[in-house]
Amino acid sequence: MDAPTAVVLLSLLAAGGAVAGEYRAPRNAFGAPELDGVWTDLSLTELQRPEDLKALVPTPAEAAAFERLQNDPDALEAKAAAERKKAGKPPLPDVGQDQSEYPDPDQKLARVRGEPRSSFLVQPSDGKLPYTPAARAWIRARTQAGNRNFDDPETRPLNERCLANLASGPPILNPGFNAHLQIVQTRDDIAILAEMTHDVRIIHMARATPPAAAVPAWMGRSTGHWVGESLIVETTGFNPREFPRGGVVLSDQAQVEERFTRTGPKTILYEFTVADPANYTQPWKGEMELTAAPANSLLEYACHEGNYALQGILAGARKAEAEGRVPEPLDGGD
C-alpha cells in the first residue's frame, strides 16, 4: 500500500473507530479481543442509499414508512410495475413465485449506535458510490452482458455458478438473506465464514504478506493486526473480473481497509474504507453493526459449482436459439 493512500485510509478509519466506546472485549486464549461467534448484518439497509430516503439517518416516521413498504410484497410489486410502465417498459412475466418465498419478512433498517441508517455508506455524504465514468460504463456493459450472454458457464455471474457470493467481503455487505457470518480465531489466522454460498475468507495475522499475494483472488489477500480493541485488516490483490456485487467493483489496484471493534457483549462495530482510483473518484467509507446470533442459526447453503440449475439455464438458451428466439434475461432486464 503506497504511503499517501495508507494515510487516507487510516485517518478515515480512525475517525470512526474513536467513538467505539469504553467497552473492553473478553480475551481469547491468545490474549486478543474475542471475535469468535456467529454474527449477522441482516437488515433492509444496503450499501447505497435508496431514492426513497434522503438522509443518512432518517426520521422515525421515514424509517417506519420505508420498513412498511419493504415488508409488503404486494406494494413492492405494484411500485415496480408502475415504475416500469412510466419508463415505457413492458411488464415483467409472472413466474409464479409464491409470496411465502419472500425472504426474511419484517426486517428493519440497520441501526448503528442506536440510529436507523438508510445506507452503510457514510462517505460520500449522498450515500452513493463515487464511480468514475469508465467504471459506470463498465458496470452497465457487464450487467447487460450478464443478463443476455448465455454462451457458456464463464459468462455467468459468480453466484449463479456457485463459485462465490463474496458476502464475507471485503467489504462485508448485506446479502438480504442468509446473512450470518461465523468468525473463528486462531493465533495465526482469522477465518470469516459467510452463510451465503459458504464463502470463507482467511485473514493472515502472523505474516506481513499473505501467501501467493501476487495471484488475484475473488476476496483479495488479507493481512491483519490489532490496534488496541480493534482488528485492522488490509486487503489487496483482487481479481478484476469480479461481477459487480451491490454496485461494488474492484480493480487489481484496489485497497480495502477494515476495522472490527467489539462495542458490547452482542455487537461489533464494522468499518471499512475502499480506495480504488481505477473505479472511484475518491475513497469511500462505510460502517455497520454486526449483531450476535445463536450458534445454531447458521444454516447450510446448498449451492455448488456445476449445479444443475446452471445446466438448465444454458440448455434453455440453446433451445431458444434453435427455435430462432433470443434468450430472455433472467431478471427481466433490458
For each residue, the residues with C-beta under 8 A, 3 or more apart:
1: 5 6 9 234 236 255
2: 5 6
3: 6 7
4: 7 8
5: 1 2 8 9 255 275 283
6: 1 2 3 9 10
7: 3 4 10 11
8: 4 5 11 12 273 275 283
9: 1 5 6 12 13 255 257 273 275 283
10: 6 7 13 14 257
11: 7 8 14 15
12: 8 9 15 16 123 273 283 285
13: 9 10 16 17 232 257 259 271 272 273 285
14: 10 11 17 18
15: 11 12 18
16: 12 13 19 122 259 269 271 285 287
17: 13 14 20 230 259 261 269 271
18: 14 15
19: 16 113
20: 17 23 229 230 261 263 269
21: 263 264
22:
23: 20 229 262 263 264
24: 229
25: 33 34 35 229 262
26: 33 34
27: 31 32 33 34
28: 31 32 33 34 36 185
29:
30: 185 186 187
31: 27 28
32: 27 28 185 226
33: 25 26 27 28 226 229 230 231 262
34: 25 26 27 28 37 185 262
35: 25 183 185 190 231 260 262 268
36: 28 183 184 185
37: 34 182 183 292 295
38: 180 181 182 292 293 294 295 297 298
39: 180 181 182 183 268 290 291 292 293
40: 179 180 181 290 291 293 297
41: 110 172 174 179 181 270 288 289 290 291
42: 104 107 174 176 177 179 180
43: 107 108 109 110 174
44: 66 67 70 107 108 109 110
45: 109 110 117 118 119 120 174 288
46: 50 119 120 173 174 246
47: 119 120 121 129 173 174 246 247 248 286
48: 119 121 127 128 129 246 247
49: 53 54 56 118 119 121 126 127 128
50: 46 53 66 118 119
51:
52: 66 69
53: 49 50 58 62 66 118 119
54: 49 58 118
55: 58 62 118
56: 49 117 118 119 122 125 127
57: 115 116 117 118
58: 53 54 55 62 63 66 109 116 118
59: 62 63
60: 63 64 116
61: 64 65
62: 53 55 58 59 65 66
63: 58 59 60 66 67 108 109 116
64: 60 61 67 68
65: 61 62 68 69
66: 44 50 52 53 58 62 63 69 70 109 118
67: 44 63 64 70 71 107 108 109
68: 64 65 71 72
69: 52 65 66 72 75 76 79
70: 44 66 67 76 107
71: 67 68 105 106 107
72: 68 69 75 76
73: 76 77 99 102
74: 77 78 99
75: 69 72 78 79
76: 69 70 72 73 79 80
77: 73 74 80 81
78: 74 75 81 82
79: 69 75 76 82 83
80: 76 77 83 84 92
81: 77 78 84 85 91 92
82: 78 79 85 86
83: 79 80 86 87
84: 80 81 87 89 90 91 92
85: 81 82 88 89 91
86: 82 83
87: 83 84
88: 85
89: 84 85 334
90: 84
91: 81 84 85
92: 80 81 84 332
93: 332
94:
95:
96:
97: 101
98: 101
99: 73 74 102
100:
101: 97 98
102: 73 99 105
103: 176 177
104: 42 107 176 177
105: 71 102
106: 71
107: 42 43 44 67 70 71 104
108: 43 44 63 67 111 116
109: 43 44 45 58 63 66 67 116 117 118
110: 41 43 44 45 116 117 120 174 288 289
111: 108 114 115 116 117 289
112: 115 117 269 287 288 289
113: 19 289
114: 111
115: 57 111 112
116: 57 58 60 63 108 109 110 111
117: 45 56 57 109 110 111 112 120 288
118: 45 49 50 53 54 55 56 57 58 66 109 127
119: 45 46 47 48 49 50 53 56 122 127 286
120: 45 46 47 110 117 173 174 286 287 288
121: 47 48 49 124 127 128 129 284 285 286
122: 16 56 119 125 285 286 287
123: 12 283 284 285
124: 121 127 128 130 282 284
125: 56 122
126: 49
127: 48 49 56 118 119 121 124
128: 48 49 121 124
129: 47 48 121 247 248 280 284
130: 124 280 281 282 284
131: 135 136 139 279 280 281
132: 135 136 278 279 280 281
133: 136 137
134: 137 138 278 279
135: 131 132 138 139 249 278 279 280
136: 131 132 133 139 140
137: 133 134 140 141
138: 134 135 141 142 249
139: 131 135 136 142 143 244 247 249
140: 136 137 143 144
141: 137 138 144 145
142: 138 139 145 146 243 244
143: 139 140 146 147 244 333
144: 140 141 147 148 333
145: 141 142 148 149 155
146: 142 143 149 155 156 157 243
147: 143 144 329 330 331 333 334
148: 144 145 326 327 329
149: 145 146 155
150: 155 156 313 314 316 317 327
151: 155
152: 155 314
153: 156 161 310 314
154:
155: 145 146 149 150 151 152
156: 146 150 153 160 161 310 313
157: 146 160 161 243
158: 161 163 164 165 166 218 242 243
159: 162 163 164 165 197 243 245
160: 156 157 309 310 313
161: 153 156 157 158 305 307 310
162: 159 197 303 304 305 306 307 310
163: 158 159 218 305
164: 158 159 197 199 218 219
165: 158 159 175 194 196 197 199 245
166: 158 169 173 194 199 218 219 242 245
167: 172 173 175 178 179 181 194 195 196 197 199
168: 172 181 192 193 194 199 200 201 219
169: 166 172 173 192 201 219 256 258 272
170: 201 219 220 222 233 235 256 258 272
171: 248 256 258 272 274 286
172: 41 167 168 169 181 192 258 270 272 288 290
173: 46 47 120 166 167 169 245 246 248
174: 41 42 43 45 46 47 110 120 179 288
175: 165 167 178 179 194 196
176: 42 103 104 179
177: 42 103 104 196
178: 167 175 195 196 299 301
179: 40 41 42 167 174 175 176 195 196
180: 38 39 40 42 194 195 293 297 298 299
181: 38 39 40 41 167 168 172 192 193 194 195 290
182: 37 38 39 192 193 195 298
183: 35 36 37 39 190 191 192 193
184: 36 190 191 193
185: 28 30 32 34 35 36 190
186: 30 189 190
187: 30 205 206
188: 204 205 206
189: 186 202 203 204 205 206
190: 35 183 184 185 186 202 203 205 224 231
191: 183 184 200 201 202 203
192: 168 169 172 181 182 183 200 201 203
193: 168 181 182 183 184 198 199 200 298
194: 165 166 167 168 175 180 181 197 198 199 200 201
195: 167 178 179 180 181 182 198 298 299 301
196: 165 167 175 177 178 179 199 301
197: 159 162 164 165 167 194 301 303
198: 193 194 195 300 301 303
199: 164 165 166 167 168 193 194 196 219
200: 168 191 192 193 194
201: 168 169 170 191 192 194 219 222
202: 189 190 191 210 222
203: 189 190 191 192 222 223 224 231 233
204: 188 189 207 210 211 221 222 223 224
205: 187 188 189 190 223 224 225
206: 187 188 189
207: 204 210 211 223
208: 223
209: 213 223
210: 202 204 207 213 221 222 223 237
211: 204 207
212: 215 221
213: 209 210 221 236 237
214: 237
215: 212 237
216: 237 238 239 240 252
217: 220 221 237 238 239
218: 158 163 164 166 238 239 242
219: 164 166 168 169 170 199 201 222 235 238
220: 170 217 235 236 237 238 250 254 256
221: 204 210 212 213 217 235 236 237
222: 170 201 202 203 204 210 219 233 234 235
223: 203 204 205 207 208 209 210 233 234 235
224: 190 203 204 205 231 232 233 234
225: 205 231 232
226: 32 33 230 231 232
227: 230 232
228:
229: 20 23 24 25 33 261 262
230: 17 20 33 226 227 259 260 261
231: 33 35 190 203 224 225 226 258 259 260 261
232: 13 224 225 226 227 257 258 259
233: 170 203 222 223 224 257 258 259 260
234: 1 222 223 224 255 256 257
235: 170 219 220 221 222 223 238 255 256 257 258
236: 1 213 220 221 254 255 256
237: 210 213 214 215 216 217 220 221 252
238: 216 217 218 219 220 235 242 250 251 252 254
239: 216 217 218 242 252
240: 216 250 251 252
241:
242: 158 166 218 238 239 245 249 250
243: 142 146 157 158 159
244: 139 142 143 247 248 249
245: 159 165 166 173 242 248
246: 46 47 48 173
247: 47 48 129 139 244
248: 47 129 171 173 244 245 274
249: 135 138 139 242 244 279
250: 220 238 240 242 254 256 274 276 279
251: 238 240 254 276 278 279
252: 216 237 238 239 240
253: 276 277 278
254: 220 236 238 250 251 274 275 276 278 279
255: 1 5 9 234 235 236 274 275 276
256: 169 170 171 220 234 235 236 250 272 273 274 275
257: 9 10 13 232 233 234 235 272 273
258: 169 170 171 172 231 232 233 235 270 271 272
259: 13 16 17 230 231 232 233 269 270 271 272
260: 35 230 231 233 268 269 270
261: 17 20 229 230 231 268 269 271
262: 23 25 33 34 35 229 267 268 269
263: 20 21 23 267 268 269 289
264: 21 23 267
265: 292
266: 291 292
267: 262 263 264 289 290 291 292
268: 35 39 260 261 262 263 289 290
269: 16 17 20 112 259 260 261 262 263 287 289
270: 41 172 258 259 260 287 288 289 290
271: 13 16 17 258 259 261 285 286 287
272: 13 169 170 171 172 256 257 258 259 285 286 287
273: 8 9 12 13 256 257 283 284 285
274: 171 248 250 254 255 256 280 283 284 285
275: 5 8 9 254 255 256 280 283
276: 250 251 253 254 255 279 280
277: 253 280
278: 132 134 135 251 253 254
279: 131 132 134 135 249 250 251 254 276
280: 129 130 131 132 135 274 275 276 277 283 284
281: 130 131 132
282: 124 130
283: 5 8 9 12 123 273 274 275 280
284: 121 123 124 129 130 273 274 280
285: 12 13 16 121 122 123 271 272 273 274
286: 47 119 120 121 122 171 271 272
287: 16 112 120 122 269 270 271 272
288: 41 45 110 112 117 120 172 174 270
289: 41 110 111 112 113 263 267 268 269 270
290: 39 40 41 172 181 267 268 270
291: 39 40 41 266 267
292: 37 38 39 265 266 267
293: 38 39 40 180 297 298
294: 38 297
295: 37 38 298
296:
297: 38 40 180 293 294
298: 38 180 182 193 195 293 295
299: 178 180 195
300: 198
301: 178 195 196 197 198
302:
303: 162 197 198 307
304: 162 307
305: 161 162 163
306: 162 310 311
307: 161 162 303 304 310 311
308: 311 312
309: 160 312 313
310: 153 156 160 161 162 306 307 313 314
311: 306 307 308 314 315
312: 308 309 315 316
313: 150 156 160 309 310 316 317 330
314: 150 152 153 310 311 317 318
315: 311 312 318 319
316: 150 312 313 319 320 327
317: 150 313 314 320 321 327
318: 314 315 321 322
319: 315 316 322 323
320: 316 317 323 325 326 327 328
321: 317 318 324 325 327
322: 318 319
323: 319 320
324: 321
325: 320 321
326: 148 320
327: 148 150 316 317 320 321
328: 320 332
329: 147 148 332 333 334
330: 147 313
331: 147
332: 92 93 328 329
333: 143 144 147 329
334: 89 147 329
